[in-house]
Amino acid sequence: MMVDKLCAALYSEIVTEIILVLRKEDGWMSDQEKREYTTDDILALPEGVRAELIDGKMYFW
């Protein structure tokens, strides 16, 4: 059950990131949406969710 929720959350994050990348490349993003992630964002993730912060982008694994 917990694994299913984690998989769904990760899938949602991946889809969201793909959409944001596509919007950014097409110039559809506002300045507020062009945010860079910080260590605070990493620390705010739920326990058990693993991610890396590289050049302001968050990569989940």
C-alpha positions in Angstrom: 0.0 0.0 0.0 2.8 2.5 1.0 4.7 1.5 -2.2 1.7 2.2 -4.3 1.3 5.7 -2.8 5.0 6.4 -3.3 4.9 5.2 -6.9 1.8 7.4 -7.6 3.6 10.4 -6.0 6.7 9.8 -8.0 4.8 9.3 -11.2 2.9 12.6 -10.6 6.2 14.4 -10.0 7.7 13.0 -13.2 4.7 14.0 -15.3 4.7 17.4 -13.7 8.4 17.9 -14.4 7.9 16.8 -18.0 5.1 19.3 -18.5 7.1 22.1 -16.9 10.1 21.4 -19.1 7.9 21.4 -22.2 6.2 24.6 -21.1 9.6 26.2 -20.4 11.0 25.3 -23.8 8.0 26.7 -25.5 8.1 30.0 -23.5 4.8 29.3 -21.8 6.0 29.7 -18.3 5.7 32.7 -16.1 8.7 33.9 -14.1 7.2 32.4 -11.0 7.0 29.0 -12.6 10.7 29.1 -13.6 11.8 28.4 -10.1 14.9 26.7 -9.0 14.7 24.2 -6.2 16.8 24.6 -3.0 17.9 22.4 -0.1 14.7 23.5 1.7 12.7 21.8 -1.0 14.7 18.6 -0.5 14.3 18.7 3.3 10.5 19.2 2.9 10.0 16.0 1.0 8.1 13.2 2.7 10.2 10.6 4.5 11.3 7.8 2.2 11.2 10.0 -1.0 14.7 10.2 -2.4 15.8 13.1 -4.6 18.9 14.9 -5.7 19.4 18.6 -6.2 21.6 19.5 -9.2 21.8 23.0 -10.5 18.5 24.0 -9.1 16.6 21.0 -10.5 15.2 18.2 -8.4 15.7 14.6 -9.6 13.8 11.8 -8.0 14.9 8.2 -7.7 
